[in-house]
Amino acid sequence: MKDELKATLKRLERLAHIKQTYVSVAEANVKNAEGEVRQLETAETKIIGNIQNTQAEIAYLQTATGHDVQSGERYIRALELQRTLIRQSLEKANIHLEQRRKEWTEAMREQKIIEKVQERRLHQWERQDDAAGQKSQDEMSVGRFVRTRREN
């Protein structure tokens, strides 16, 4: 029984190590997804700034021709199209981030379960070891008692 528990503890230790690897990978995936979201948010902010700057330039042009205004408006429409594409990418990135967070949470939960099982098995092994030690002490005490009785 003792050997079975030791083998179980070793298997649980290997499983815990594997689960820790899963947690590390899931955590790295979350960080990558967060970086992607931040990058897209920064890009959207820059485009918003470019749109506002171009609108301000058009509004304050002193010697503007119709062509200058049309060029500015086309540039603004192109920026708005980019912004729309970035928003779509940002929505996908946020969904991806949530999926990665769920995976990480699940991996952490599984790792904690393995750790609890590992701890229970260790306590079980310790109890059995203590019981075996107590049994051998009891047998030695009974043996000594019997020898002393025979001698007397």
N, C-alpha and C positions, 0 to 999 in steps of 0.2 A: 504494500500500500504506500509505503514511504517513497519508493522509487517512482510509482505512478504520479504521486504529487510533485516530485522533483521534475519529472518529465513535463507535467502539465505547466508547472511554473516556467520552465524553459520555453515552452511553446507560447505561453502568454507573454513572456518577455520579448520574443521575436515578433509576435503580433503587435505588441505595444510599440516596438521600434518601427514597424511598417506603418502603423497608424500615425505615428509622429511624423513620418515622411509625408504621408498624405496631408497632414495638417500644414506642414511647411510649404508644400506645393500649393495648397489651396490659399494659404496666406499670401504667397508670392503672386498668385493669380489675382487676388483682390487688390494688391498694391498696383499691379499692372493696369487693371481696369480703372482704378482710381486715377492713375496717371493719365490714362486716355481721356477720361472725363474732364480732368483739369485742363488738358491740352485743348480739347474742343471748346471748353468754356472760354479759355484765353483767346482762341482764334475768333470766337463769336464776338467777344468784347472788342478786339481789334477792328473787326469789320464794322461794328456799330460806330466806333470812333471814326473810321474812314468815311462812313456814310455821313455822319454829322459834320465832319470837316469839309467834305465836298459840298454839302448843302450850304454851309456857311460861306464857302468860297463863291458859290453861285449867287447867293443873296447879296454879297458885298462886292461883286464885280462892278467896277465903274464903267469900263469900256467893253462891255460884253456884247458879243454878236450873237445872233440866233444859233449859229453853229457851235459856239462855246457853251451855250446853255444846253443845247441838245447833247453835246458830248458829255457834259457833266451829268445830265439825266440818264444817259445810257450807262455811264460808269456806275451811277447809283443803282440802277436796275440790275446790273451785273453783280454788284456787291450784295444786293438784297437776295439775288438768286443764290449766291455763295452762302449767305447767311441761312437761307432756307435749307440748303443741303447740309450745312453744319448742324442746324437744329435737328434735322432728321438723324444725322449721325450721332448727335448727343443723346437723343431719345434711345437709340439702339444701344449706345454705350452705357446709359443708365440701367437699361434692362439687363445688359450683360453684367454690369457691376452687381446688381441685386442677385443674379444667379450665382455669381462667384461668392458673394457673401453667404448665401444659403449653403453652398457647398462647403465653405469654410466652417460655418456653424455646425453642419452635420458631421464633418470630420472631427471637430473638437468634441462634440457630444459622444461620438463613437470612441474616441481616445479616452475620455473620462470613464466610459463604461468599462473599457478594457482595464484601466487602472484600478477601478473598484473591484473587478473580478480578480485581478492579480493580487490585490491586497487581501481579499477574502481567502484566496487559496493559500497565501503566505501564512495568514493567521491559522488556517486549518492545519497546515503543515506544522506550524509551531505547536499547536495544541496536541497533535498526534505525537510529535517528538517529545513533548513534555510528558504525555501519558505513557509513552514507551519508556522514558527515563524513570518515571515514577514506578512503573511496573517492575523494571529491573531492580530498582532499589528495594521495593517490597519483597521481591524474590530473594534478594541477598539477605534482607533482614530476617525473613522466614527461615532461610537456610542457616543463618547464624543461630537463630533461636532453637532450631531443631538440633544443631550440633551441640550447643551448650546443654540442651536437655538430655541428649544421649550421654554426654560426658558425666553428667551428674547422676 
